[in-house]
Amino acid sequence: MRYAQCAGDAAALAALAAFSLAVGLAINHFRVEPVPMPYQTQEQRLAAQLERLIHAPAFQVTPANFIGLGQFRAIVNSGSAVIIDARAEPFYHDGHVPGALNLSREDFARDYRRLGSVLAKDRGKQIVVYCSGQDCHDSRMVASALLSLGFQRVEVFTGGFEAWSRAGMPVSRK
């Protein structure tokens, strides 16, 4: 009797797991930005977003010019450039460089569509991209994506938000 009860419980559990998997796959299929089933690196996910956004050739990380804290501070203070924060939205809301726009690597296509009109009117302006800090590569990937989209004056602040805030510079929060 006990064996039959365990077998019935196992069968019910397997049926529940199969049903849950089917529902999860269906929901993912109908999402605006479905989660890819096979694992993709950050570069592959950004390349896929760019492909959907503009049907661009294969994405490659393109070298951009790099600037340090002193030059970045002067650019921010002058208001002469578009400042892009490449970190995920929650980090941007926790604190960012004043005036920075959030164009995250993680949600690049969505954020680019949202900021498209702003970026289009400033197409000729200098753009400076930053992310978390020295070890973060999101700023380089976003800068490469912007270069792929035809922006020409794109630079990367390599110190990122970490160097900015550590230097006691002003921080905006949303």
N, C-alpha and C positions, 0 to 999 in steps of 0.2 A: 504494500500500500504506500509506504513512504517513498519508494523508488518512483512509482507512478506520479506522485505529487510533485517530486523534484523535477521529473521529466516534463510535466505540464508547466511548471513555473519557468523552466529553461526555455520551453517553446514560446511561452507568452513573452518572455524577455527578448527573445530573438525577433519575434514579430514586432514588438515595440521599437526595437533598434532599427529594423528595416523600414518601418513606417517613418521614424524620425529622420533617417537618412534621406528617404524619398522627399519628404517635406522640405528639408534643408536644401537639397539640390534644386528643387523647384523654385524655392524662394530666391536662391542665388542666380538661377537662370534668368529670372525676370527683373533683377536689380538693374539700375542704370549703369552702375560700375560693378559688374559681377567679379567675385573673387576668383582668380585663375585656379583651376584645379591642380595642374602640375606646378611645383615650386618654381618661382622665377626670382632671379636676383633683382636688386633695386634698379640696376641699369636696364634689365629686360622689362621690368614693369613700366619704367619711364619711357622706354622705346615704344612699347605697346600703346601707351597713352598718346605719345606724339603721332604715331601711325594713325590712330583713330582721329586725332585732332586735325591733322593736315595731310595725311597720306604722304608723309615725307619719306625720303630714302632712309636706309638703316641708320639708326642713331649711333653716334660715336662720341665719346667724351672728347671734346675739342679743347685745346689749351686756351685759356683766357688770361688776360693780364691780371697780375696779383698786386694788391696794394696793402700797405700796413696801416696801423692805427692812426698815425699822424695825418696821413693823406685822407683816410676815411673820415676822420673828425672834421677836417677842413671842408670836405665835400658835403657832409651832413649839415654843418653850420651854414654853408653858403646856399643850400637848397637848390643847387645847380643840377642835381642828378636824381634819377628815380632809384630809391633804395628798396631792395627786395629782400625779404626774410624768407629763406628756403626751408625753415623748420616747419614741423607739423603744427596745425592750427592751435592745439592746446598750449604748446610752448610759446607761440606768438602771443596768445592772450595773456599768458603769465607775465610777459614783459618783452618789449622789443624796442629797437632804436626808433626814436620819435620820427614820425612821417613814413616809416617803412610800410610797404605793402606786403601782404602774405601771399606768396606764390610758392607753395610747398612742393617739395619733390614728390612726396607721397601722393598728393592729390593734384598733380600738375595740370592735367587736362581740365578738371573742374574749376580750379582756381584761375587758369588762363582764360577760360571762357568768361568768368566773372569779371576779370580785370582787362579783358580784351580792348574795350573802348579806351580805357585810361592809357594802356600801353601803346595803342595805335596812335593816339595823339602825341605821345612822347617818343615816337619811334626814333627820332634823330638825337634824342638826349642820351647822355651817358647813363648807364645802368650799373649799379653796384649791388652785387649779391653777397649775402652772408648767411651763415648757419650757426650752429652751436659753438664751434671753436676750431682750433687747429686740426684736430683729428676728424672732423666732420667733412664728408665729401659731397653732401647734398648741394652746397653752394656751387661747386664745380659742375655737378650734373645739371642743375637748373641753368647756370650760365651757358653750358653747352647746348641745352635745349633752346634757349633764347637765340643763340647764334644760329642754330638750325632753322629757326623761324624767321631769320633775316635781320635780326637786330645786330648792329655792328659795333657799337661802343659799349661792350659788356666787360666788366671787371669783377674780380672776386676779392672781398676783404677776408683774408685768411685767418685773422684772429677771431673772427666771429663774435657772437653775443657775449661769450665768456670774456674776451679781452676788453670789449666795450664796457661791460658792467664792472669788471675788476678795476678799470681805470677811473671809476666813479662818474662815468658819463651819464647823462639823463636817460631814463627809461620810461616808456609809455606802457600803460596796461589797458586792456580792453575787457 
